[in-house]
Amino acid sequence: MPTPPPHVPNPAGIGAPGAPASGVASFFHEDDHPWLHRPVRDIASQGEGTLTAIVHETSGGRTVRIAHIRPASGIEWTTAADNIQLAP
């Protein structure tokens, strides 16, 4: 029987304690995104709010960029980062 490979830390956190059961994990925040804390529009939903974060997540073996938007109601939603534009 072969010996299992040594443990290699997973920067995405998949399978780590506390990682989401869905296998989607956040591993990088774009702290320097020029639109952070500015009004944006989600072109998919036409909703508007303040961009609070852009997070890189892994899903299905690929990396996706997710935008977190907080409207005046305070209930945030997420959308693909490519779906946002600055609000007029």
N, C-alpha and C positions, 0 to 999 in steps of 0.2 A: 504494500500500500504506500503511495507516495506521501511525502511529508507536505503539509500545507505550506504555502508561501508565508513569509513573515508578514506581520501586519504593516500595511502602508497607510499612513494617515490620508484621509479623503478630504481635500479642501472644500468640496461641496457639501460635506456633512451627510451624504446619503448613507443610510444604514447606521448612522451614529446615534447614540442615545439622545432623545429629544428631536430627532429628525422627523419630518412629517411622514405619516404612513403612506402617503401617496407617492413617495419617491421623488417629490419635487423639493429641491432645497435651494435656499438663497446662499450665495457665497461672496457677493461683491456689491457694494453700494457705490454709485457714482456720486461722490460727495462734491465734485466740482462741476456738475452739469450746469450750464449757464441759465437754464430755466427754473432751477430749484427755487421754491418760495415765490414763484410768479404765477399769475393767472394763466391757465391753459384750458383748451377745449379738447375733449375726446371726440375725434371725428366719427367713431363708431356709434356712440350713443348720443352725441351732441351735448353731453353734459359738460359743465364748466366748474372749475374749482382751482385750488392752489396745488401745484406740483410739490409733493412732500418728499418723494424719493424715486430714484430709478434703481432697480435691483436686478442683478443678473441671477437667473435661476437655471438649474438643469432640469430637463424633463425629457424622457425618452432618449437619453444620450446626447442631447444637444443643448446649447445654451440659448436662452431667450432673455430679452430685456423687458422688464415689467415696470410700468409707471404707476405710482400710487398718487391718487388725486383726492383732495379733501374739499368738498363743496361747503357752502355756508352752513348746511345742516350738520356738518361735522362727521357724517358717516362716509368714510373713504371707500373708494372702489379702485380696482386695478384694470389696466388695459395694456395692450402691447405698446411699448415706447414709441414705435413708429406711427401709432395712431394719434399722437398728440400734436397740437400746434398752439402757438401763443394765442391767447384770447385777445380780441380787439379791445 
